[in-house]
């Protein structure tokens, strides 16, 4: 099986500070017999609480929240 290395980066800048920000991030494809996904590094900032999981379709996702005031949001995998 061939190896493909990639980096996915999302960066948001809000017009004004936000708080009580809840998010679900789904950008990693399903891991199966055709492709094996290995997440080597991930970053979600800011995040007061962050949980990783697998949804009903087998896709990796992150669910979290940031309750404090912030004006940007970043995600990298």
N, C-alpha and C positions, 0 to 999 in steps of 0.2 A: 504494500500500500504506500502510495506517495504521501509526502508530508507537505502541507501548505501552512506557512506561518503568516498570520495577519494581525494587524492591530486595528481595532475599531475605537474611535474616539468621538465623544459627543461633548460639546461645550456650549452652555447656554449662558447668556448675560441678560438679566432682567432689567427692564426700564427703571424699576424702583425696587427696594427691598421687599422680599416676601417672607412669610413665616407660615407655619403649619403646612408645609409642603410634603405631600404624600406621593410616592412614585412606584411604578412597576416598570422594570427595564427588561425587554425581551429582544435580544439581538444576537443570541448564540444559537445556531441551528441544532437540530436533534442529533444525538450521537446514536449510531445504529451499526448494522453489519456493513453498510456501504461506506460510512465515514465515522471515524472515531475522533471526537472533539476532546481536546485537553486544554483546560484553561490554566495557563502558567501564572499570569498576574492579572489582577483586577483592581480598579480604583473607583470608588464612588465618593464624591465630596461636594458639599458637606452631607453627612448622614449621621443622625443621632442613633438610629436603629437600622440595621440592615440584615435581611435574611435571604439566603439562597434557597432555591427549590427547583423542582421539575414540575411543569404544568401537565395537564391531562393529555397533551399531544407529545410529551416527552422532551419538550424544549426547556432549556435552562433559563431561569429568570431570577432577578433580584427584586425584592420588595422592601421598601423602607420609608423612612420619614426624616424630615429635618424640621423641628419645631422652632428653632431659633431663627432670628432674622438673618437673611443672606441675599446677595444680589447676583450670584452666579451658581451654576451647577455643572459638575463635570463627571463623566463616566468614561472609563477606558478598560478595555479587555483585550 
